[in-house]
Amino acid sequence: MKPQVSVVLPARNESAPIRDVVMRIRALLPEAEIIVVDDGSNDGTGEAAAKAGARVVRHPYSRGNGAAVKGGARAATGEVIVFMDADGQHDPADIPALLTRLDEGYDMVVGARQAGSQASLGRGIANRVYNRLASYMTGEKIEDLTSGFRAVRAEKFREFLYLLPNGFSYPTTSTMAFFRAGYSVAYEPIHAARRIGKSHIRPLQDGIRFLLIIFKIGTLYSPLKLFAPVAAGMFLLGSLWYLHTFMNYGRFTNMSALLFTGSVVVFMMGLISEQITALMYKDAGTKDAREK
């Protein structure tokens, strides 16, 4: 019989904490399938995980956290998949709470990190910005958009594998995809501890990634909610500048023309993006219907 629950841990150079994490999961959920995706580690992470009793999926070189998540999702045989970090931040004792909420009828349950969880000030501020923007885009209260600790229904999660990036923003993408498809998402309070070992986060690269995720949130869910305010702002600026130049100089300037034209272009980009987004999710739904 296939296991009901599969626990997937993407791991890269996590030999220090991986054995303890796997053994704690095994003690808590002895019937669960535990999959460690060794993403090109060079410190014996895969060997340590295998000795602890996990099934190891190996990548010959590092493809990224998102790629490891996708590899684990494809390899999992459980009807429910729990994703969690392998660095010791996530407490396996929180898994039953996520599964209980999933049993209430939700399609995804996200472990929402509470105040006091170990994170830098910059990352904390960035997460709050993510949450507020995503809440605006979806019209739903999103408590933790970027948490990698979540339980999902495997069949529904696999619908969106083609959307998930190979980098670190898979939580953002999967959450927005579930909301866009009309699936139910719940949040369960958790506490994230300080990770064991060195973080793979890079300030400069991840600062750029922060800006890209802001735009990705919009284009994944409802692009017009992102493009329309920008277009309206440009149109308003163009109108105010035109009013100023007409009253003072009696003429229409190139700056006003540029702002008016730009507002139309931005709005049309939003319309096109909206149609593309709708087609993306329509294709996913059609594929799911064929498989059923």
C-alpha positions in Angstrom: 0.0 0.0 0.0 1.3 3.4 -0.8 1.9 5.7 2.2 -0.8 8.3 2.9 1.7 11.0 3.7 5.0 11.8 2.0 7.4 14.2 3.7 9.8 16.0 1.2 12.9 17.7 2.4 15.0 19.6 -0.2 18.5 19.6 1.0 21.9 21.0 -0.1 24.9 20.6 2.2 22.8 19.9 5.3 24.7 16.9 6.6 24.8 18.4 10.2 21.0 18.5 10.8 19.6 16.1 8.3 20.0 12.9 10.4 18.2 14.4 13.4 15.4 15.9 11.3 14.7 12.6 9.5 14.8 10.6 12.7 12.4 13.0 14.4 10.0 12.7 11.5 10.3 8.9 11.5 9.5 8.8 15.3 6.5 11.0 14.8 5.1 9.5 11.6 6.5 5.9 11.4 4.3 5.1 8.4 5.1 8.2 6.4 7.4 8.2 3.3 10.4 10.4 3.9 12.1 11.8 0.8 15.3 13.8 1.0 16.2 15.5 -2.3 20.0 15.8 -2.3 20.5 18.9 -4.5 24.1 18.4 -5.5 25.5 18.3 -1.9 29.2 17.7 -1.5 29.2 17.1 2.3 27.6 13.7 2.5 24.0 14.9 3.0 22.5 12.1 0.9 24.5 9.4 2.8 23.5 10.8 6.2 19.8 10.9 5.1 19.9 7.4 3.8 21.4 6.0 7.0 18.6 7.7 9.0 16.0 5.9 7.0 15.0 8.4 4.3 14.6 7.7 0.6 17.1 9.8 -1.2 16.6 11.4 -4.6 20.0 12.7 -5.9 20.7 15.6 -8.2 24.2 15.4 -9.7 24.6 19.1 -9.3 22.6 21.9 -7.6 19.5 22.8 -9.6 17.9 25.1 -6.9 15.5 24.7 -4.1 12.5 24.8 -6.3 13.9 22.1 -8.6 14.4 19.9 -5.5 10.8 20.5 -4.4 9.6 19.5 -7.9 11.8 16.4 -7.9 10.4 15.4 -4.5 6.8 16.0 -5.6 7.3 13.8 -8.6 8.9 11.0 -6.5 6.3 11.1 -3.7 3.7 8.4 -3.6 1.5 9.8 -0.8 -1.8 11.4 -1.3 -0.6 14.2 0.9 2.8 15.9 0.7 4.4 17.8 3.5 7.3 20.1 2.4 9.7 21.3 5.1 13.3 22.6 5.3 16.1 20.2 6.1 18.1 22.7 8.1 16.4 22.3 11.4 14.2 25.5 11.2 11.0 23.6 11.0 9.8 21.4 13.9 8.4 18.0 12.8 6.1 18.2 15.8 4.1 20.8 13.9 3.3 18.3 11.1 0.2 16.7 12.8 -1.4 20.2 13.2 -1.0 20.9 9.5 -2.4 17.5 8.6 -5.4 18.1 10.9 -6.2 21.3 9.2 -5.9 19.6 5.8 -8.4 17.0 7.0 -10.9 19.8 7.6 -11.2 20.1 3.8 -8.4 22.5 2.8 -6.2 21.8 -0.2 -3.1 23.5 1.2 -2.1 24.3 4.8 0.9 26.7 5.3 2.9 26.9 8.5 2.7 30.6 9.3 5.8 31.8 11.2 4.9 33.7 14.3 6.5 36.6 16.1 9.8 35.5 17.7 10.8 33.2 14.9 14.4 33.5 13.9 14.8 35.8 10.9 16.8 39.0 10.1 15.1 42.4 10.3 15.4 42.8 6.5 13.8 39.4 5.8 11.0 40.2 8.3 10.2 43.5 6.6 10.3 41.8 3.1 7.9 39.1 4.3 5.4 41.6 5.6 5.5 43.4 2.2 5.0 40.2 0.4 2.1 39.3 2.6 0.3 42.6 2.2 0.8 42.7 -1.5 -0.4 39.2 -2.0 -3.4 39.9 0.3 -4.3 42.9 -1.9 -4.0 40.8 -5.1 -6.1 37.9 -3.9 -8.6 39.6 -1.6 -7.7 37.0 1.0 -5.6 37.4 4.2 -2.3 35.8 3.6 -0.3 35.3 6.8 2.9 33.9 5.4 3.5 33.9 1.7 7.1 32.6 1.7 7.0 29.8 4.3 8.4 26.6 2.9 6.7 24.5 5.6 3.3 23.3 4.1 1.1 20.3 3.6 -0.7 20.0 0.2 -2.9 17.5 -1.6 -0.4 15.9 -4.0 -2.8 15.7 -7.0 -3.5 19.4 -6.9 0.0 20.5 -6.2 1.3 18.6 -9.2 -1.0 20.6 -11.5 1.3 23.6 -11.0 4.7 22.0 -11.2 5.3 23.6 -14.6 4.8 27.1 -13.0 7.2 26.6 -10.1 10.6 28.2 -10.5 13.9 26.3 -9.8 15.0 28.9 -7.3 13.8 29.9 -3.8 10.3 31.4 -4.6 8.4 28.2 -5.0 6.2 28.9 -1.9 5.1 32.2 -3.4 4.2 30.7 -6.7 2.4 27.7 -5.3 0.3 29.8 -2.9 -0.8 32.2 -5.6 -1.5 29.4 -8.0 -3.7 27.7 -5.5 -5.7 30.9 -4.9 -5.9 31.6 -8.6 -7.3 28.1 -9.3 -9.9 28.5 -6.5 -8.4 26.0 -4.2 -8.7 26.5 -0.4 -5.6 27.6 1.6 -5.3 27.7 5.4 -2.6 28.9 7.8 -1.4 27.2 10.9 0.8 29.1 13.4 4.3 27.6 13.8 7.6 28.8 15.3 10.7 28.6 13.1 14.0 28.1 14.9 17.4 29.3 14.0 18.8 27.2 11.1 21.7 24.8 11.7 24.7 25.7 9.5 25.2 28.4 7.0 22.3 30.0 5.2 22.2 29.8 1.4 20.5 33.3 1.2 22.6 35.9 -0.6 21.7 39.5 0.2 22.4 41.2 -3.2 20.9 38.4 -5.4 18.0 38.0 -3.1 17.4 41.7 -3.0 16.9 41.6 -6.7 14.8 38.4 -6.3 12.6 40.4 -3.8 11.7 42.9 -6.6 11.1 40.1 -9.1 8.8 38.3 -6.7 6.7 41.5 -6.3 6.0 41.5 -10.0 5.6 37.8 -10.1 2.9 37.9 -7.4 0.9 40.3 -9.6 1.4 38.4 -12.9 0.5 35.1 -11.3 -2.8 36.2 -9.9 -4.4 39.3 -11.4 -2.0 41.4 -13.5 -4.5 44.2 -13.9 -4.5 44.8 -10.1 -0.8 45.6 -10.6 -0.8 47.3 -14.0 -4.0 49.4 -13.7 -2.9 51.5 -10.7 0.4 52.2 -12.5 -1.4 53.2 -15.6 -3.9 55.4 -13.7 -1.0 57.1 -11.9 0.8 57.9 -15.2 -2.5 59.2 -16.7 -3.1 61.4 -13.6 0.5 62.8 -13.8 0.1 63.5 -17.5 -3.2 65.3 -16.8 -1.7 67.4 -14.0 1.3 68.3 -16.1 -0.9 69.2 -19.0 -3.0 71.4 -16.8 0.1 73.1 -15.5 1.6 73.8 -18.9 -1.7 74.9 -20.5 -2.5 77.4 -17.7 1.1 78.8 -17.6 2.3 78.5 -21.2 -0.8 77.7 -23.2 0.5 74.6 -24.8 0.6 70.8 -24.7 4.1 69.4 -24.0 5.9 66.2 -25.0 6.0 65.1 -21.4 2.3 65.0 -21.2 2.1 63.0 -24.4 4.7 60.6 -23.1 2.8 60.0 -19.8 -0.5 59.6 -21.6 1.0 57.1 -24.1 2.8 55.3 -21.4 -0.4 54.9 -19.4 -2.2 53.3 -22.3 0.7 51.0 -23.0 0.9 49.9 -19.4 -2.8 49.3 -19.2 -2.7 47.2 -22.4 0.2 45.2 -21.1 -2.0 44.4 -18.0 -4.9 43.3 -20.3 -2.6 41.0 -22.3 -1.0 39.6 -19.1 -4.5 38.9 -17.7 -5.4 36.9 -20.8 -2.2 34.9 -20.7 -2.7 34.2 -16.9 -6.2 32.9 -17.6 -5.0 30.6 -20.4 -2.2 29.2 -18.1 -4.8 28.1 -15.5 -7.3 27.0 -18.1 -4.6 24.7 -19.5 -3.9 23.3 -16.0 -7.6 22.7 -15.4 -8.0 21.0 -18.8 -5.0 18.7 -18.1 -6.4 17.8 -14.7 -9.8 16.9 -16.2 -8.2 14.7 -18.8 -6.2 12.8 -16.2 -9.4 12.2 -14.2 
